[in-house]
């Protein structure tokens, strides 16, 4: 970490595969203790890795008050791409690349247990994939990922899609509430304002 102008900047390098959740205890603890004046910079050059490790870090950045920045300094594949896109801001180097695909996993046990686990992972991974790549990939591309295809992006393509995602998100935030809901509220107000009959 380093101190700058009254706030802390924390720098975390992710240059290996995502691994077991316990590996990230220190990072999660730092994120939980950071304030809204702090900034956490993640330098990412990773092939991806374990889903459990990714989910641990995602919970950390979801719960932190700090601003999180992902700096793509090289490879940003699989779980690494998901992690980067959940940060508040993403910076892309000229040598950055990204690979997007659905999760890979294995399981064993009784047939019923395997089926239950497969169904569970399929449901939770689709939810994660859709929330991650919303407005970054098209619906057609998301369906392709769910069907096992892979999408490779170079630095220029990553930048273009980040701009697309930012614009779409901003447009969605500015959308007014549906008129139907407004009308219902008005009608309810009128009913409450009516005087009682003698």
Buried (B, 14 or more C-beta within 10 A) or exposed (E): EEEEEEBBBBEBEBEEBBBEBEBBEEBBEBBEEBEEEBBBBBBBBBBBBBBBBBBBBBBBBEEBEBBBBBBBBBBBBBBBBBBBBBBEEBBBBEEBBBBBBBBEEEEEEEEEEEEEBEEEBBEEBBEBBBEBBBBBBEEEBBEBBBEEEEBEBEBEBBBEBBEBBBEEEEEEEEEEEEEEEEEEEEEEEEEEEEEEEE
